[in-house]
Amino acid sequence: MAQGKFISLEGTEGAGKSTALQFIKQYLLKANIDVVWTREPGGTEVAEDIRRLVLHPMSFEEIEPETELLLMFAARAQHMKKYILPALNAGKWIATDRFIDASYAYQGGGRGMEMNYIAMLDKWIVGTNYPHLTLLLDIPPEIGFQRAELRGAEKDRIEEEKMEFFVRVRDVYLQRAKQDPARIKIIDANVPLFAVESQIRNVLDEFIKTHHSSTRP
């Protein structure tokens, strides 16, 4: 049985990931691709418990950057072993809302953690099991903030951070895209929705042409 393919979606707050995920779901459905959906942190019962602890802590005790980083990778370890790898080994495609690039961007860029510490955990927990394709929805943080405010949804602990935090997050995302252009495709999210979807469609068209033999949508 052929190994499945792995797609991740990344972006800062207000970039439109939820809308993009729906578009990607419909695209892959039309392509007759057996795909499973997940998110980080999360994806398994244990990992979802860790997600609540990181994003919606019940305690007023401050979560240290080192603690946050280790919790993210603890959730990822469960996610990899219990969900992602079994799906890929079964020949399924898997799409996730955030993955390893988020740790470099948020804990490395946003929190200022040493990148070599993240790389060490990356090598241990993820290894060579990187996404085959990453779609990075890129938007200036100030525009993303405006969109998030208009949405009016309750913010989690990380979404409450200041603008400077998200500027650093975006910078690292773009640095990683520059370092790995074959995998990470930048989608300009600061354009009308139809233009965002057109960019995503073009990337997926090319990816499926290379990696999948079924009829394209």
VEXFI-591491 format. One line per 10 residues: number of its first residue (from 1); their letters; for each residue x, y, z of N, C-alpha, C. Coordinates in steps of 0.05 Angstrom, whole numbers, plus 5000, padded with zeros to 4 digits. Layout:
<logus>
NUM = a = X Y Z X Y Z X Y Z ~ ...
</logus>
This chain:
<logus>
1 = maqgkfisle = 5017 4976 5000 5000 5000 5000 5017 5025 5000 ~ 5010 5044 4983 5026 5069 4981 5022 5085 5007 ~ 5044 5099 5014 5043 5116 5037 5025 5140 5032 ~ 5010 5149 5052 4993 5172 5048 5009 5198 5046 ~ 4995 5220 5041 5008 5246 5039 4998 5263 5062 ~ 5015 5282 5069 5012 5298 5094 5013 5328 5086 ~ 4991 5342 5092 4988 5370 5087 4983 5386 5113 ~ 4997 5408 5116 4993 5425 5140 4985 5453 5130 ~ 4970 5466 5147 4961 5494 5142 4971 5511 5165 ~ 4985 5533 5159 4996 5550 5179 4988 5579 5174
11 = gtegagksta = 4991 5596 5194 4985 5624 5191 4980 5637 5218 ~ 4983 5663 5219 4978 5678 5244 4948 5683 5247 ~ 4941 5695 5270 4913 5700 5275 4901 5719 5254 ~ 4876 5713 5246 4862 5730 5227 4869 5725 5198 ~ 4885 5704 5193 4894 5699 5166 4872 5684 5150 ~ 4852 5673 5164 4831 5659 5150 4835 5629 5147 ~ 4848 5617 5167 4854 5588 5165 4828 5571 5165 ~ 4809 5579 5181 4784 5563 5183 4769 5562 5156 ~ 4768 5585 5143 4755 5586 5116 4772 5571 5096 ~ 4798 5573 5097 4815 5559 5079 4813 5529 5083
21 = lqfikqyllk = 4810 5520 5108 4807 5491 5113 4782 5480 5100 ~ 4760 5495 5101 4736 5487 5088 4739 5484 5058 ~ 4753 5503 5046 4758 5502 5018 4775 5478 5010 ~ 4796 5473 5026 4813 5450 5021 4798 5424 5024 ~ 4780 5422 5044 4764 5398 5047 4747 5393 5023 ~ 4734 5413 5012 4717 5410 4989 4734 5403 4964 ~ 4757 5415 4962 4774 5409 4939 4782 5379 4939 ~ 4792 5369 4962 4801 5342 4964 4778 5322 4961 ~ 4754 5330 4971 4731 5313 4968 4725 5309 4938 ~ 4726 5331 4923 4720 5329 4894 4742 5313 4880
31 = anidvvwtre = 4766 5312 4891 4788 5297 4879 4787 5268 4887 ~ 4766 5260 4902 4763 5232 4911 4787 5222 4927 ~ 4797 5239 4944 4820 5232 4961 4810 5226 4989 ~ 4819 5203 4999 4812 5195 5026 4829 5210 5046 ~ 4818 5230 5059 4834 5248 5076 4821 5250 5103 ~ 4839 5251 5124 4829 5254 5151 4839 5282 5161 ~ 4824 5293 5179 4829 5321 5188 4836 5322 5218 ~ 4855 5340 5224 4863 5341 5252 4874 5369 5258 ~ 4885 5374 5282 4895 5400 5289 4916 5397 5310 ~ 4932 5419 5314 4952 5420 5335 4949 5447 5350
41 = pggtevaedi = 4955 5446 5376 4957 5422 5392 4930 5408 5393 ~ 4930 5381 5393 4906 5366 5394 4907 5342 5376 ~ 4884 5330 5369 4883 5308 5351 4878 5281 5364 ~ 4885 5279 5390 4879 5255 5406 4867 5264 5432 ~ 4857 5245 5448 4845 5254 5474 4866 5267 5492 ~ 4889 5254 5494 4910 5265 5511 4920 5292 5500 ~ 4924 5293 5474 4934 5318 5462 4913 5341 5465 ~ 4887 5334 5463 4867 5354 5467 4866 5364 5496 ~ 4872 5346 5515 4874 5355 5543 4897 5375 5546 ~ 4920 5369 5533 4942 5387 5534 4935 5414 5521
51 = rrlvlhpmsf = 4920 5413 5499 4911 5438 5486 4896 5456 5505 ~ 4878 5444 5520 4862 5460 5539 4880 5472 5560 ~ 4900 5457 5569 4919 5466 5589 4935 5490 5579 ~ 4944 5488 5553 4960 5509 5542 4944 5534 5535 ~ 4921 5530 5522 4906 5553 5511 4885 5564 5530 ~ 4875 5548 5548 4853 5556 5566 4859 5546 5594 ~ 4882 5555 5606 4889 5545 5633 4869 5554 5654 ~ 4863 5537 5673 4845 5543 5694 4859 5558 5717 ~ 4885 5556 5718 4901 5568 5739 4910 5596 5730 ~ 4914 5614 5750 4925 5640 5744 4955 5640 5744
61 = eeiepetell = 4967 5617 5749 4996 5614 5748 5006 5618 5720 ~ 5026 5635 5716 5037 5640 5690 5051 5615 5678 ~ 5045 5609 5653 5058 5587 5640 5085 5597 5628 ~ 5107 5585 5636 5133 5593 5626 5136 5585 5597 ~ 5152 5600 5582 5157 5593 5554 5168 5565 5551 ~ 5186 5556 5569 5196 5529 5567 5175 5508 5571 ~ 5156 5514 5590 5134 5496 5595 5116 5494 5571 ~ 5110 5517 5559 5093 5518 5535 5105 5501 5513 ~ 5131 5505 5508 5145 5490 5487 5143 5460 5491 ~ 5149 5452 5515 5149 5423 5521 5121 5411 5520
71 = lmfaaraqhm = 5101 5427 5528 5074 5417 5526 5065 5414 5497 ~ 5073 5433 5480 5067 5431 5452 5079 5405 5440 ~ 5103 5399 5447 5116 5375 5436 5105 5350 5449 ~ 5097 5351 5474 5084 5328 5487 5058 5321 5472 ~ 5042 5342 5466 5018 5337 5450 5025 5326 5422 ~ 5046 5337 5410 5054 5328 5384 5063 5299 5384 ~ 5077 5290 5405 5086 5263 5407 5062 5244 5406 ~ 5041 5250 5422 5016 5234 5421 5004 5234 5394 ~ 5002 5258 5382 4990 5262 5356 5004 5245 5335 ~ 5031 5246 5335 5046 5231 5315 5042 5201 5318
81 = kkyilpalna = 5045 5191 5343 5044 5162 5347 5016 5150 5345 ~ 4996 5165 5354 4969 5154 5356 4952 5161 5332 ~ 4959 5181 5317 4940 5190 5296 4954 5193 5268 ~ 4974 5210 5267 4986 5217 5241 4999 5194 5228 ~ 5018 5181 5242 5033 5159 5229 5015 5135 5222 ~ 4996 5127 5239 4978 5105 5231 4962 5112 5206 ~ 4953 5137 5204 4937 5145 5180 4954 5144 5155 ~ 4979 5155 5157 4996 5155 5134 5004 5126 5125 ~ 5009 5109 5145 5017 5082 5139 4994 5066 5127 ~ 4969 5075 5133 4945 5062 5121 4939 5073 5093
91 = gkwiatdrfi = 4956 5091 5083 4952 5101 5057 4934 5125 5055 ~ 4926 5136 5078 4907 5159 5078 4923 5185 5076 ~ 4910 5205 5065 4920 5232 5066 4911 5244 5092 ~ 4928 5261 5103 4921 5275 5128 4926 5304 5126 ~ 4908 5320 5135 4911 5350 5134 4908 5360 5163 ~ 4926 5377 5171 4926 5387 5199 4927 5418 5200 ~ 4911 5428 5218 4912 5457 5224 4935 5461 5243 ~ 4958 5470 5233 4983 5474 5247 4999 5448 5251 ~ 5025 5451 5250 5043 5429 5256 5070 5441 5265 ~ 5092 5428 5257 5118 5435 5268 5126 5464 5263
101 = dasyayqggg = 5119 5475 5240 5128 5503 5235 5116 5522 5256 ~ 5093 5516 5267 5081 5533 5287 5099 5535 5312 ~ 5113 5514 5319 5130 5514 5343 5154 5533 5338 ~ 5166 5532 5315 5187 5551 5308 5177 5580 5308 ~ 5153 5583 5297 5142 5611 5294 5133 5622 5321 ~ 5117 5607 5336 5105 5617 5360 5123 5615 5385 ~ 5135 5592 5389 5152 5590 5412 5180 5601 5406 ~ 5190 5597 5382 5216 5608 5374 5215 5638 5369 ~ 5198 5646 5350 5195 5674 5343 5181 5690 5364 ~ 5156 5681 5370 5140 5696 5389 5151 5697 5417
111 = rgmemnyiam = 5158 5674 5428 5168 5672 5455 5198 5677 5458 ~ 5213 5676 5436 5241 5680 5437 5257 5657 5447 ~ 5246 5633 5444 5261 5609 5453 5283 5603 5433 ~ 5305 5591 5443 5327 5584 5426 5319 5564 5405 ~ 5325 5570 5380 5316 5553 5358 5330 5525 5360 ~ 5354 5524 5371 5367 5497 5372 5353 5479 5392 ~ 5340 5489 5412 5324 5473 5430 5300 5461 5415 ~ 5287 5479 5399 5264 5469 5384 5272 5449 5363 ~ 5295 5454 5350 5305 5435 5330 5311 5408 5343 ~ 5321 5408 5367 5327 5383 5381 5302 5367 5386
121 = ldkwivgtny = 5281 5380 5396 5255 5367 5400 5243 5358 5374 ~ 5246 5375 5354 5236 5369 5327 5248 5342 5317 ~ 5274 5340 5319 5288 5316 5309 5279 5292 5324 ~ 5274 5295 5351 5266 5272 5368 5238 5264 5362 ~ 5219 5283 5361 5191 5276 5360 5181 5273 5331 ~ 5189 5291 5314 5179 5290 5286 5198 5275 5267 ~ 5223 5279 5271 5243 5265 5254 5240 5273 5225 ~ 5237 5252 5208 5234 5257 5179 5205 5259 5171 ~ 5186 5258 5190 5158 5257 5183 5146 5285 5180 ~ 5158 5300 5162 5149 5327 5157 5126 5327 5137
131 = phltllldip = 5109 5347 5137 5088 5349 5116 5101 5349 5089 ~ 5086 5337 5069 5095 5338 5042 5089 5366 5030 ~ 5069 5379 5041 5061 5406 5032 5051 5422 5056 ~ 5060 5447 5057 5051 5466 5078 5041 5491 5064 ~ 5016 5498 5069 5004 5523 5059 5006 5544 5081 ~ 5021 5565 5076 5025 5586 5095 5008 5610 5087 ~ 4986 5615 5102 4969 5639 5097 4983 5663 5110 ~ 4992 5681 5093 5008 5704 5103 4992 5729 5102 ~ 4992 5744 5124 4978 5769 5126 4992 5787 5146 ~ 4994 5813 5141 5006 5831 5160 4991 5829 5187
141 = peigfqrael = 5005 5827 5209 4992 5823 5235 4971 5844 5242 ~ 4975 5869 5233 4956 5890 5240 4929 5884 5226 ~ 4930 5874 5201 4906 5867 5187 4893 5843 5199 ~ 4909 5823 5207 4899 5799 5221 4885 5807 5247 ~ 4896 5826 5262 4884 5835 5287 4857 5847 5281 ~ 4855 5863 5261 4829 5876 5254 4808 5855 5248 ~ 4816 5835 5232 4797 5814 5225 4788 5798 5249 ~ 4808 5792 5267 4801 5777 5291 4782 5792 5309 ~ 4786 5818 5311 4768 5835 5327 4740 5835 5315 ~ 4738 5837 5289 4712 5837 5276 4697 5811 5280
151 = rgaekdriee = 4713 5789 5282 4701 5762 5286 4688 5761 5313 ~ 4700 5774 5333 4688 5775 5359 4689 5750 5376 ~ 4704 5730 5368 4706 5705 5383 4723 5709 5407 ~ 4718 5692 5427 4734 5693 5452 4763 5685 5445 ~ 4782 5700 5456 4810 5695 5450 4821 5675 5470 ~ 4840 5658 5460 4854 5640 5478 4879 5654 5489 ~ 4895 5640 5505 4917 5653 5519 4937 5664 5499 ~ 4943 5651 5478 4963 5660 5458 4952 5683 5441 ~ 4926 5681 5434 4914 5702 5418 4913 5729 5433 ~ 4916 5728 5460 4916 5753 5476 4942 5767 5474
161 = ekmeffvrvr = 4963 5756 5461 4989 5769 5460 4987 5795 5445 ~ 5008 5812 5448 5009 5838 5435 5019 5836 5406 ~ 5015 5857 5392 5022 5858 5363 5051 5850 5358 ~ 5070 5859 5375 5098 5853 5371 5103 5823 5370 ~ 5088 5808 5386 5090 5779 5387 5085 5767 5360 ~ 5063 5776 5347 5054 5765 5322 5071 5775 5299 ~ 5084 5798 5302 5103 5807 5282 5127 5787 5281 ~ 5136 5779 5304 5158 5760 5306 5150 5733 5295 ~ 5125 5725 5302 5115 5699 5291 5115 5699 5261 ~ 5104 5720 5249 5103 5722 5220 5131 5721 5208
171 = dvylqrakqd = 5150 5736 5220 5177 5736 5210 5189 5709 5208 ~ 5185 5692 5229 5197 5665 5228 5183 5648 5208 ~ 5157 5650 5206 5142 5635 5185 5154 5641 5158 ~ 5158 5667 5152 5169 5674 5125 5197 5665 5122 ~ 5213 5665 5143 5240 5655 5142 5240 5625 5135 ~ 5223 5610 5147 5221 5581 5142 5212 5576 5114 ~ 5193 5592 5104 5184 5589 5076 5207 5594 5057 ~ 5224 5614 5063 5247 5620 5046 5267 5597 5046 ~ 5270 5584 5070 5289 5562 5072 5279 5536 5060 ~ 5253 5533 5057 5242 5508 5047 5219 5514 5027
181 = parikiidan = 5226 5527 5005 5205 5535 4986 5191 5511 4971 ~ 5204 5489 4970 5192 5465 4957 5168 5455 4973 ~ 5170 5457 4999 5148 5448 5017 5128 5470 5024 ~ 5139 5493 5033 5122 5514 5043 5114 5533 5022 ~ 5089 5535 5015 5079 5553 4995 5064 5576 5008 ~ 5073 5600 5002 5061 5624 5014 5036 5631 4999 ~ 5014 5634 5014 4989 5643 5003 4983 5671 5013 ~ 4981 5691 4995 4975 5718 5003 4946 5719 5013 ~ 4943 5722 5039 4916 5722 5051 4904 5750 5054 ~ 4919 5771 5045 4910 5798 5047 4898 5807 5021
191 = vplfavesqi = 4881 5789 5009 4867 5795 4984 4839 5784 4987 ~ 4821 5790 4969 4794 5779 4971 4794 5748 4972 ~ 4772 5737 4983 4771 5708 4987 4774 5693 4962 ~ 4762 5701 4940 4764 5686 4915 4794 5685 4906 ~ 4809 5705 4911 4838 5705 4904 4854 5687 4921 ~ 4847 5686 4947 4860 5667 4965 4854 5638 4956 ~ 4829 5632 4950 4822 5605 4941 4835 5598 4915 ~ 4838 5617 4897 4851 5613 4872 4880 5604 4876 ~ 4894 5618 4894 4922 5611 4900 4924 5582 4911 ~ 4906 5576 4930 4906 5549 4942 4900 5528 4921
201 = rnvldefikt = 4881 5534 4904 4874 5515 4883 4898 5509 4865 ~ 4912 5530 4857 4935 5527 4840 4956 5509 4853 ~ 4961 5514 4879 4981 5498 4893 4973 5469 4894 ~ 4947 5464 4901 4937 5437 4904 4936 5423 4877 ~ 4929 5438 4856 4929 5426 4829 4957 5414 4823 ~ 4977 5430 4828 5004 5421 4822 5013 5398 4840 ~ 5005 5400 4866 5012 5379 4885 4999 5352 4877 ~ 4974 5353 4871 4959 5329 4864 4969 5317 4838 ~ 4976 5334 4819 4986 5324 4794 5011 5308 4798 ~ 5027 5316 4818 5052 5302 4824 5048 5278 4842
211 = hhsstrp = 5029 5279 4860 5027 5259 4881 5003 5241 4881 ~ 4984 5246 4863 4959 5231 4863 4950 5226 4835 ~ 4940 5202 4831 4933 5193 4803 4903 5195 4797 ~ 4886 5202 4818 4858 5203 4813 4850 5228 4798 ~ 4825 5229 4790 4815 5252 4774 4817 5278 4790 ~ 4828 5299 4778 4829 5324 4791 4802 5339 4789 ~ 4796 5356 4808 4770 5371 4807 4771 5391 4784
</logus>
